[in-house]
Amino acid sequence: MKIIKIEWVDAETIGDNAWQELEGAIEYAKNDPPIMITVGFLLHECGTHMSVTESVGSQECGHVTKIPVEMIKTMKELVENEM
């Protein structure tokens, strides 16, 4: 199983269930989305997304993160693991 590093653009939301002050929301809307870095075991790769997990056991794994390929800036294989 490959261990990879993905740099990707995250979708982002601000606010809670209350109304937002319009001027502050407009200023927030101008900011670029955050760039995230995920390192993990590659579980699946296809034309639409990549799926990774941070922990792998013999019969189980940690949570699964799916990243749409359109949001991926770079992907680098770090290690080919012998799992």
C-alpha positions as CSV (number, residue, x, y, z in Angstrom):
1,M,0.0,0.0,0.0
2,K,1.4,3.4,-1.0
3,I,2.0,6.2,1.5
4,I,1.3,9.5,-0.2
5,K,1.3,13.3,0.4
6,I,-1.5,15.3,-1.2
7,E,-1.6,19.0,-1.4
8,W,-5.2,20.1,-2.0
9,V,-7.5,23.1,-2.0
10,D,-10.1,22.8,0.8
11,A,-13.7,24.0,0.6
12,E,-14.5,26.2,3.5
13,T,-17.5,27.5,5.4
14,I,-17.7,30.2,8.0
15,G,-20.5,30.9,10.5
16,D,-23.0,28.9,12.5
17,N,-26.8,28.9,12.7
18,A,-26.9,32.6,13.3
19,W,-27.2,35.4,10.7
20,Q,-23.8,36.7,9.5
21,E,-22.9,40.3,9.4
22,L,-22.8,41.1,5.6
23,E,-19.7,43.3,5.6
24,G,-17.7,40.7,7.5
25,A,-19.0,37.9,5.2
26,I,-18.0,39.9,2.1
27,E,-14.5,40.4,3.4
28,Y,-14.2,36.7,4.3
29,A,-15.5,35.7,0.9
30,K,-12.5,37.5,-0.7
31,N,-9.9,35.2,1.0
32,D,-8.5,32.3,-1.0
33,P,-9.6,28.8,0.1
34,P,-7.0,27.1,2.4
35,I,-4.4,24.8,1.0
36,M,-4.3,21.6,3.0
37,I,-1.6,18.8,3.1
38,T,-2.7,15.2,3.8
39,V,-0.3,12.3,4.3
40,G,-1.6,8.8,4.5
41,F,-2.1,5.3,3.1
42,L,-3.7,5.4,-0.4
43,L,-6.8,3.2,-0.2
44,H,-8.3,4.1,-3.7
45,E,-7.5,6.2,-6.7
46,C,-9.7,6.8,-9.7
47,G,-10.7,9.5,-12.1
48,T,-12.9,11.3,-9.6
49,H,-11.2,11.1,-6.2
50,M,-8.4,9.7,-4.1
51,S,-9.1,8.1,-0.7
52,V,-6.6,7.9,2.1
53,T,-6.5,6.8,5.7
54,E,-4.0,7.7,8.5
55,S,-3.9,4.2,10.2
56,V,-4.0,0.7,8.8
57,G,-4.2,-2.6,10.8
58,S,-4.4,-6.2,9.5
59,Q,-8.2,-6.0,9.2
60,E,-9.1,-2.4,10.0
61,C,-8.2,1.2,9.3
62,G,-8.8,4.7,10.6
63,H,-11.2,7.3,9.1
64,V,-11.3,7.6,5.3
65,T,-10.8,11.0,3.6
66,K,-12.0,11.3,0.0
67,I,-10.4,14.2,-1.9
68,P,-11.9,15.1,-5.4
69,V,-9.2,15.1,-8.1
70,E,-10.3,18.6,-9.1
71,M,-9.1,19.9,-5.7
72,I,-5.7,18.2,-5.8
73,K,-2.8,20.5,-6.6
74,T,0.0,17.9,-6.2
75,M,0.4,14.3,-5.1
76,K,3.7,12.6,-4.3
77,E,4.3,9.0,-3.4
78,L,6.5,8.9,-0.2
79,V,6.8,5.1,0.4
80,E,5.6,1.8,-1.1
81,N,4.6,0.0,2.1
82,E,4.6,-3.8,2.3
83,M,1.1,-4.2,3.8
